């Protein structure tokens, strides 16, 4: 499932990121790596997502969210 398909309150694990190298490096510097647990805090009408990553709030745009594959935590 893509991050852009998530709902508010979902807890997810990052499985794969298909992003340009510079964007990938920036997200990794912010703590978002494969295996990281993220929680969806809010969604905007524009498609952007606000999420919690390792205690930090991040806002990601639609194109970035479409390029991140996540899995649900059971």
Sine and cosine of phi, psi and omega as CSV:
sin_phi,cos_phi,sin_psi,cos_psi,sin_omega,cos_omega
0.00,0.00,0.55,-0.84,0.02,-1.00
-1.00,0.01,0.48,-0.88,0.01,-1.00
-0.85,0.52,-0.52,0.85,-0.01,-1.00
-0.92,0.39,-0.27,0.96,-0.01,-1.00
-1.00,-0.07,0.01,1.00,-0.07,-1.00
-0.97,0.25,0.25,-0.97,0.01,-1.00
-0.87,-0.49,0.37,-0.93,0.02,-1.00
-0.85,0.53,0.74,-0.68,0.01,-1.00
1.00,-0.08,-0.24,0.97,0.02,-1.00
-0.89,0.46,0.64,-0.77,0.18,-0.98
-0.94,-0.34,0.82,-0.57,-0.14,-0.99
-0.73,-0.69,0.36,-0.93,0.09,-1.00
-0.93,-0.36,0.74,-0.67,0.04,-1.00
-0.95,0.31,0.84,-0.54,0.00,-1.00
-0.98,-0.19,-0.65,0.76,-0.07,-1.00
-0.36,-0.93,0.57,-0.82,0.06,-1.00
-0.80,-0.60,0.84,-0.54,0.03,-1.00
-0.94,-0.33,0.97,0.23,-0.10,-1.00
-0.80,-0.60,0.31,-0.95,0.13,-0.99
-0.85,0.52,0.49,-0.87,-0.09,-1.00
-0.82,0.57,-0.66,0.75,-0.04,-1.00
-0.92,0.40,-0.64,0.77,0.04,-1.00
-0.93,0.38,-0.67,0.75,0.01,-1.00
-0.88,0.48,-0.69,0.72,0.00,-1.00
-0.90,0.43,-0.62,0.79,0.01,-1.00
-0.91,0.41,-0.69,0.72,0.03,-1.00
-0.90,0.43,-0.63,0.77,0.04,-1.00
-0.90,0.44,-0.62,0.78,0.04,-1.00
-0.90,0.43,-0.46,0.89,0.03,-1.00
-1.00,0.05,0.00,1.00,0.07,-1.00
0.99,-0.15,0.08,1.00,-0.02,-1.00
-0.99,-0.12,0.99,-0.14,0.00,-1.00
-0.82,-0.57,0.15,-0.99,0.07,-1.00
-0.86,0.52,0.73,-0.68,-0.01,-1.00
1.00,-0.07,-0.17,0.99,0.00,-1.00
-0.95,0.32,0.66,-0.75,0.07,-1.00
-1.00,0.01,0.76,-0.65,0.04,-1.00
-0.83,-0.56,0.47,-0.88,0.05,-1.00
-0.82,-0.57,0.75,-0.66,-0.03,-1.00
-0.98,0.17,0.87,-0.50,-0.03,-1.00
-1.00,-0.10,-0.61,0.79,-0.04,-1.00
-0.32,-0.95,0.38,-0.92,0.07,-1.00
-0.76,-0.65,0.64,-0.76,0.02,-1.00
-0.98,-0.21,0.39,-0.92,0.01,-1.00
-0.88,0.48,-0.48,0.88,0.00,-1.00
-0.94,0.34,-0.23,0.97,-0.02,-1.00
0.97,-0.24,-0.14,0.99,0.03,-1.00
-0.96,0.29,0.40,-0.92,-0.08,-1.00
-0.80,-0.61,0.69,-0.73,0.11,-0.99
-0.96,-0.28,0.82,-0.58,-0.07,-1.00
-0.68,-0.73,0.30,-0.95,0.03,-1.00
-0.97,-0.26,0.82,-0.58,0.01,-1.00
-0.79,-0.61,0.92,-0.39,0.03,-1.00
0.77,0.64,0.67,0.74,0.05,-1.00
1.00,0.09,0.02,1.00,0.00,-1.00
-0.92,-0.40,0.63,-0.77,0.05,-1.00
-1.00,0.01,0.75,-0.67,0.04,-1.00
-0.81,-0.59,0.58,-0.82,0.14,-0.99
-0.91,-0.41,0.82,-0.57,-0.01,-1.00
-0.87,-0.50,0.66,-0.75,0.02,-1.00
-0.97,0.25,0.16,-0.99,-0.07,-1.00
-0.85,0.52,-0.73,0.69,-0.05,-1.00
-0.89,0.45,-0.63,0.78,0.03,-1.00
-0.93,0.37,-0.69,0.73,0.01,-1.00
-0.88,0.47,-0.57,0.82,0.03,-1.00
-0.93,0.37,-0.37,0.93,-0.07,-1.00
-0.99,-0.13,0.04,1.00,-0.02,-1.00
-0.92,-0.39,0.86,-0.51,0.05,-1.00
-1.00,-0.08,0.72,-0.69,-0.04,-1.00
-0.76,-0.65,0.29,-0.96,0.08,-1.00
-0.78,-0.63,0.51,-0.86,0.02,-1.00
-0.96,0.27,0.54,-0.84,0.09,-1.00
-1.00,-0.07,0.78,-0.63,-0.03,-1.00
-0.99,-0.15,0.00,0.00,0.00,0.00
